Amino acid sequence: MVISDQLVQQIKEKESPIVVGLDPQYEQLPNLIREISEKKRGETLEAAGDAIFEFNKGLIDAIYDIVPAVKPQIAYYEQYGIPGLIAYQKTCRYAKEKGLIVIGDIKRSDIGSTSEAYSRAHIGKTAVGSCNFEAFPADIVTINPYMGTDTIRPFLEKIEAYEKGIFVLVKTSNPSSNEIQDQCIRKIPLYEKVAECVYGWGKDSIGSSGYSAVGAVVGATYPEEMKKLRLLMPNAYFLVPGYGAQGATASDIVHAFNKDGLGAVVNSSRGIIYAYQKSAQTYQEAARQSTLLMKKDIMEALRKHK
Amino acid sequence: MVISDQLVQQIKEKESPIVVGLDPQYEQLPNLIREISEKKRGETLEAAGDAIFEFNKGLIDAIYDIVPAVKPQIAYYEQYGIPGLIAYQKTCRYAKEKGLIVIGDIKRSDIGSTSEAYSRAHIGKTAVGSCNFEAFPADIVTINPYMGTDTIRPFLEKIEAYEKGIFVLVKTSNPSSNEIQDQCIRKIPLYEKVAECVYGWGKDSIGSSGYSAVGAVVGATYPEEMKKLRLLMPNAYFLVPGYGAQGATASDIVHAFNKDGLGAVVNSSRGIIYAYQKSAQTYQEAARQSTLLMKKDIMEALRKHK
C-alpha cells in the first residue's frame, strides 16, 4: 500500500493527525533511567545510548495507540556517536513493531550518486554480495531540496520499489527560514517554487486516498504561507513542525489541512516527551496526557474551522 | 591555530591543493580485500565495514604525504548502517593520526536546537554527565544553507571553541543545482545571495593567512559562476568538487583560486580511489599515481593562469 494511504488509514483509525518527535537529549531524561544506565556503563556514550532507547521505548508504549507515527530526529542520536545511532535504529524498529509509521527526520540531500547512497541507507536496501540489508529502517524521510531534482530522484525510485515516502523541506519553522526560502523570484517566493517541484515529484505516487508519497515540510509558525502552500500542493501530505515549544497554536495549524480534514500531520517533540518535567506524573503518563490534550486541541480547532 | 591556517600550511608544505574523496562502494573495492573480509564475516554489513576501513587505510597510507586533506562522504558509510559508520569514524581517526585534515562531507542543517546537536556530533563535543566525547571527529564539515542563519550559528560557535571549520554549499556541482540555486532575486542568482551570507558568517574567524574558517562549496562544473563567487567571497576557502569523474578540467578550476595561488582545494573521489580499475597497478599505487597526475595537472594550469 502507498505510504500515504497507510498514513491516512492510521490517522482515521486513531482519529489523530499527530506525530510525536523523539528528540532525546540525555541530560533531560528522567533521573532514574540515567542512574540505571550509568550504574551499568559509567558516564559513557554507551550509557547515553541505552538510556535513550529505554526512554523511547517507554514513550512509544505510552502513545502507540493514539498516534499514527513517530519522528525520531537523527541529529539527537548522531551526537551520541555509534551508541546513539544504535539507539536510533532500535527505536525505529521498536516503533514499527508497535505498528507505527516511522518518519526519519534526516534532512539529507546530495548529488545523484551520493543521494543514491543516502536513499539506500534510510528507505532502501544495501547489497553486500548477494545479501540485502536495511541499514536504517524508516518509512518516510525528510529531504532538503537545495540541490535540485537529481538529489531527489534516487529517493523517488525507493518510494516506488519499497512503498516508502519523503517529506521535502518547503517552508521550515525556524526564525531564519526567510533568508533563503522567502527570496522572491519574479515576485514569487522561493518556497512556492519548491512547492511546484514537490507537486511534480509527487505526481506518480498518488495513492487511493488522493495523497502522494511525496509530502512537504511546512512550518506551523508561518500560517499565511501555509494557506498558499496548501493550494499549490493539493496532493501532498504536510508534515507540520512548530506546534508547542516553537510557538504555533492549533488555530495556526488548521490551514495545513484540506477540506476532507486530512492532508497534514502535526509534530510535537519537547512538549510531549519532556512533559513530565512540569508534572507530578511519570514521563509516560505525562507524555500520553499531553498527546491527548494536543489531539483534543487540534481536533477542536479543525471542527471550528470546517 | 585557525583551521584555514592549518589548511594553508599543509597546502604550502605539500605543494598540493588536492583533497581525496573517500566514497567507498563495497562492490567496487578490490577483490582481495572483499574476499578476506567475507571469509571472516560472511556477506554482512560488518564485512563491508571492515573492508571499507581496510581500503581507506591503504588509500591514506598511499597519499597522506602528498595531499593536505581527505573528504569522507558520510552517505557512503551510512548505507552500511552501524558497521559503515564505525568505518567512517575509524577512517577519520586514522587520517588525523597521519596528519591529514578531515573534511566530513555531511551536508547537514536543521533548526537551531537540532543544528546544535549536529554540530556537537561532528565538530564539537557531547556531554554525558561530567565526561565529554567526540562522536564523529571531523575538522571541517559541509553545511546546507537552505534553512538560514540559525542553522549555521551552532557550527560557528564550535568553530571558535574547537578550531574547526565549515564549507557552506553555495553552488553545487550537480546538473540540477540550477533549479533552486540559480533562481534570480532582483536579477541576482540565489547562490550569490548565499555567498554574501557566507562572507558575513566568516568575518569573525579569519586567520593569519587571510582566510576564514567558513568556506564555500563551489562546483568546478560551473566555471563562469565560480569567477563571480571568487570576487564575492575573497576570504573564503573554496572546496571544489566536480573535477574528473564529474567532467570538469584543470582549466575550469583555476578560477577558484585567488592571485596568491591559494583559496581553493579541489576534490577528486572516484578518479583516484578507483583508478586501479583502469590500471595494472595495485589500488594504492594507482591512487598515488593519479593523485600526482592531478596535482601536476592543476599546478600547471595555475602557473599558466598567473
Interface residues (C-beta under 8 A of the other chain):
Chain A: D23 Q25 Y26 E27 E38 E43 T44 L45 A47 A48 Q73 A75 Y76 E78 Q79 Y80 G81 I82 G84 L85 I86 Q89 K107 R108 S109 D110 I111 G112 S113 T114 S115 A117 Y118 R120 A121 H122 T126 A127 V128 G129 S130 C131 F133 A135 F136 N144 P145 Y146 M147 G148 T149 D150 T151 L169 T172 S173 N174 P175 S176 S177 N178 E179 I180 Q181 Q183 C184 I185 R186 L190 K193 V194 C197 P241 Q246
Chain B: D23 Q25 Y26 E27 E38 E43 T44 L45 A47 A48 Q73 A75 Y76 E78 Q79 Y80 G81 I82 G84 L85 I86 Q89 K107 R108 S109 D110 I111 G112 S113 T114 S115 A117 Y118 R120 A121 H122 T126 A127 V128 G129 S130 C131 F133 A135 F136 N144 P145 Y146 M147 G148 T149 D150 T151 L169 T172 S173 N174 P175 S176 S177 N178 E179 I180 Q181 Q183 C184 I185 R186 L190 K193 V194 C197 P241 Q246
